[in-house]
Amino acid sequence: MKKFIVKYSLLVLFLLGSPLAKAQSDIHLSPEIITVSPTFVGAGLNLKVYEYLEFSVAYGNVPVVYYNTIADIISNDDAQRRVINAAFKNNRVLRAALQYNIQGDVGWHIGMTAAQLNAEGSADIDEVLHAATGDDYTLLKDLLIALGRDPSVHMDSELMILGLHAGYTWLLGDHLYVKASMGAVKVMGSKISISTGVPEFDSIYPGHAVISAAEGDLEDNVNESGLSPTLGLTLTWQF
């Protein structure tokens, strides 16, 4: 997914740099700032072709207030919400969007998005395993502490997110376009990797089985509950 977004973006920029593109006054490359609650805040470039078709690529992240909302959407269990918040603590998002302007530059539009989210975080081993399995792992945490080991686990997450939206575009002055939208996004696939930093635990059967079960349960929760309405606001400066 990430490679597709990058390759498609490079193709668009290559076409933009061709003599044909430069000769067309109705083709514009513009910077923009985007926020889509609760999934994205970032900046990127927008390519508009003949007023009606827009393609944008942006890079950013999911801020704290947004991934707190995501945790509330995915689960109503306090332990699971804490683990999800910890997992998204350090994240980055590459996002691509395609938009059709029904009425031209100003007016109603519809669009679709694709995003790749990568995140890292850590939390206490008993919280992570309890959130995934429902069992009590306090004794395991106490044992790791008694052995002088770090009782936290590291989580790597990769999510593929697709979305649809509709909205309206206004022109303020001569250059600033303001786009407001409503829509929905869905997690289409997730991969969550958990490691304890204790190779002996991760490699032996009981530990490996527990970790694998926790990864699977967390992925299932994200995939099954990862549907959210969205509100978006985009500022585009067209030269």
C-alpha positions as CSV (number, residue, x, y, z in Angstrom):
1,M,0.0,0.0,0.0
2,K,2.8,2.4,1.0
3,K,4.7,1.6,-2.2
4,F,1.6,2.1,-4.3
5,I,1.1,5.6,-2.9
6,V,4.7,6.6,-3.4
7,K,4.9,5.2,-7.0
8,Y,1.6,6.9,-7.9
9,S,2.7,10.2,-6.5
10,L,6.0,10.1,-8.4
11,L,4.2,9.4,-11.6
12,V,1.9,12.4,-11.1
13,L,4.9,14.7,-10.3
14,F,6.7,13.3,-13.4
15,L,3.7,14.1,-15.6
16,L,3.4,17.5,-14.1
17,G,7.0,18.3,-15.0
18,S,6.5,17.4,-18.7
19,P,6.3,20.1,-21.3
20,L,2.7,19.3,-21.9
21,A,1.7,19.8,-18.3
22,K,3.6,23.1,-18.1
23,A,1.8,24.3,-21.2
24,Q,-1.6,23.8,-19.6
25,S,-2.8,26.7,-17.5
26,D,-5.6,24.6,-16.1
27,I,-3.2,22.3,-14.3
28,H,-2.1,23.5,-10.9
29,L,0.2,22.1,-8.2
30,S,-0.6,23.6,-4.8
31,P,0.5,23.2,-1.2
32,E,-2.2,22.3,1.3
33,I,-2.9,21.7,5.0
34,I,-5.3,18.9,5.9
35,T,-7.0,17.8,9.1
36,V,-9.4,14.9,9.1
37,S,-10.8,14.0,12.5
38,P,-10.1,11.5,14.0
39,T,-7.5,10.1,11.6
40,F,-5.1,12.6,10.2
41,V,-3.3,16.0,10.5
42,G,-0.7,16.9,7.9
43,A,0.5,18.8,4.9
44,G,1.1,17.9,1.2
45,L,0.7,18.8,-2.4
46,N,-2.5,19.0,-4.5
47,L,-2.6,18.5,-8.3
48,K,-5.8,20.0,-9.9
49,V,-6.6,19.2,-13.5
50,Y,-9.2,21.4,-15.4
51,E,-11.0,22.3,-12.2
52,Y,-12.8,19.0,-11.9
53,L,-10.2,16.4,-10.8
54,E,-7.8,16.6,-7.9
55,F,-5.1,14.3,-6.6
56,S,-3.3,15.0,-3.4
57,V,-0.5,13.3,-1.4
58,A,0.1,14.3,2.2
59,Y,2.3,13.2,5.1
60,G,1.4,13.7,8.8
61,N,0.3,11.9,11.9
62,V,-2.6,11.1,14.2
63,P,-2.4,13.5,17.1
64,V,-3.1,12.5,20.7
65,V,-6.7,13.9,20.8
66,Y,-7.5,12.0,17.6
67,Y,-6.1,8.5,18.6
68,N,-7.8,8.9,22.0
69,T,-11.0,9.1,20.0
70,I,-10.0,6.1,17.9
71,A,-9.5,4.1,21.1
72,D,-12.9,5.0,22.3
73,I,-14.4,3.9,19.0
74,I,-12.6,0.6,18.9
75,S,-13.3,-0.4,22.5
76,N,-15.3,0.4,25.6
77,D,-12.9,-1.5,27.8
78,D,-10.5,0.7,29.8
79,A,-7.6,-1.7,29.5
80,Q,-7.9,-2.0,25.8
81,R,-8.2,1.7,25.3
82,R,-5.0,2.3,27.3
83,V,-3.1,-0.3,25.2
84,I,-4.4,1.2,21.9
85,N,-3.4,4.7,23.1
86,A,0.1,3.4,24.0
87,A,0.4,1.6,20.6
88,F,-0.3,4.8,18.7
89,K,1.9,7.1,20.7
90,N,4.5,7.4,18.0
91,N,2.9,7.3,14.6
92,R,3.2,8.6,11.0
93,V,0.7,8.5,8.1
94,L,1.1,8.7,4.3
95,R,-2.2,9.6,2.7
96,A,-3.4,9.9,-0.9
97,A,-6.7,11.3,-2.0
98,L,-8.7,11.5,-5.2
99,Q,-11.4,14.1,-5.6
100,Y,-14.0,15.0,-8.2
101,N,-15.4,18.5,-8.2
102,I,-19.0,18.2,-9.3
103,Q,-19.4,22.0,-10.0
104,G,-15.8,22.9,-10.8
105,D,-13.5,24.9,-8.6
106,V,-16.2,26.0,-6.2
107,G,-19.1,23.8,-5.0
108,W,-19.8,20.3,-4.1
109,H,-17.2,17.5,-4.4
110,I,-16.9,13.8,-3.7
111,G,-13.7,11.8,-3.0
112,M,-11.9,8.8,-1.7
113,T,-8.7,8.3,0.3
114,A,-6.2,5.7,1.0
115,A,-3.7,5.9,3.9
116,Q,-0.9,3.9,5.4
117,L,-0.4,4.3,9.2
118,N,2.7,3.0,11.0
119,A,3.0,3.3,14.7
120,E,5.2,2.2,17.6
121,G,4.6,2.3,21.3
122,S,5.0,0.3,24.6
123,A,3.0,-0.7,27.6
124,D,3.2,-3.0,30.6
125,I,3.1,-6.6,29.6
126,D,0.2,-7.4,32.0
127,E,-1.9,-4.7,30.5
128,V,-1.3,-5.7,26.9
129,L,-1.9,-9.4,27.4
130,H,-4.9,-8.8,29.6
131,A,-6.4,-6.4,27.0
132,A,-6.0,-9.1,24.3
133,T,-6.9,-12.2,26.2
134,G,-8.8,-11.1,29.4
135,D,-6.5,-13.2,31.6
136,D,-4.5,-11.8,34.6
137,Y,-0.7,-11.6,33.9
138,T,0.3,-9.7,37.1
139,L,2.5,-12.6,38.2
140,L,4.4,-12.6,34.9
141,K,5.0,-8.8,35.3
142,D,6.2,-9.3,38.9
143,L,8.5,-12.1,37.8
144,L,10.1,-10.0,35.1
145,I,10.7,-7.2,37.6
146,A,12.2,-9.6,40.1
147,L,14.6,-10.8,37.4
148,G,15.6,-7.3,36.7
149,R,13.9,-7.3,33.3
150,D,11.8,-4.5,31.7
151,P,8.1,-5.5,32.2
152,S,7.0,-3.5,29.2
153,V,6.4,-4.8,25.7
154,H,7.0,-3.0,22.4
155,M,4.2,-2.8,19.8
156,D,4.6,-2.1,16.1
157,S,1.4,-1.5,14.2
158,E,0.7,-1.1,10.5
159,L,-2.8,-0.2,9.3
160,M,-4.3,0.2,5.8
161,I,-7.2,2.7,5.9
162,L,-9.7,3.5,3.1
163,G,-12.3,6.3,3.2
164,L,-15.0,8.1,1.3
165,H,-16.1,11.7,1.7
166,A,-18.3,14.4,0.3
167,G,-18.1,18.1,0.9
168,Y,-18.1,21.7,-0.3
169,T,-15.3,24.0,-1.5
170,W,-15.2,27.8,-1.1
171,L,-12.8,30.3,-2.6
172,L,-11.6,33.0,-0.2
173,G,-9.9,35.9,-2.1
174,D,-7.9,34.9,-5.2
175,H,-5.9,32.0,-4.0
176,L,-7.2,30.3,-0.9
177,Y,-9.6,27.3,-1.3
178,V,-11.3,26.0,1.8
179,K,-12.8,22.5,1.7
180,A,-15.0,21.1,4.3
181,S,-16.1,17.4,4.1
182,M,-17.9,14.6,5.9
183,G,-17.4,10.9,5.4
184,A,-16.2,7.7,6.8
185,V,-13.0,5.6,7.0
186,K,-12.5,1.9,7.5
187,V,-9.5,-0.1,8.6
188,M,-9.1,-2.6,5.8
189,G,-6.2,-4.5,7.3
190,S,-3.9,-4.4,10.3
191,K,-0.7,-6.0,11.4
192,I,0.4,-5.7,15.0
193,S,3.7,-7.1,16.2
194,I,4.5,-7.5,19.9
195,S,7.8,-8.2,21.5
196,T,8.8,-8.3,25.2
197,G,12.5,-7.7,24.8
198,V,13.1,-11.0,26.6
199,P,14.1,-13.5,23.9
200,E,13.7,-16.4,26.2
201,F,10.0,-15.6,26.7
202,D,9.3,-14.7,23.1
203,S,10.9,-17.9,21.7
204,I,9.7,-20.7,23.9
205,Y,6.3,-22.2,23.2
206,P,4.2,-20.8,26.1
207,G,5.5,-17.3,25.6
208,H,5.3,-17.4,21.8
209,A,1.7,-18.7,22.0
210,V,0.6,-16.0,24.4
211,I,2.2,-13.3,22.2
212,S,0.7,-14.7,19.0
213,A,-2.7,-14.9,20.6
214,A,-2.5,-11.3,21.8
215,E,-1.4,-10.0,18.4
216,G,-4.3,-11.8,16.7
217,D,-6.9,-10.6,19.2
218,L,-5.7,-7.0,18.9
219,E,-5.8,-7.2,15.1
220,D,-9.3,-8.6,15.2
221,N,-10.5,-5.8,17.5
222,V,-9.0,-3.1,15.2
223,N,-10.3,-4.7,12.0
224,E,-13.8,-5.4,13.3
225,S,-14.3,-2.0,15.1
226,G,-12.2,0.2,12.9
227,L,-15.0,2.1,11.2
228,S,-15.4,5.8,12.0
229,P,-17.2,8.9,10.7
230,T,-14.9,11.7,9.7
231,L,-15.0,15.5,9.5
232,G,-12.4,17.1,7.3
233,L,-11.0,20.6,6.7
234,T,-8.4,21.4,4.0
235,L,-6.7,24.7,3.1
236,T,-5.2,24.8,-0.4
237,W,-3.2,27.8,-1.7
238,Q,-3.4,27.9,-5.5
239,F,-0.8,30.1,-7.1
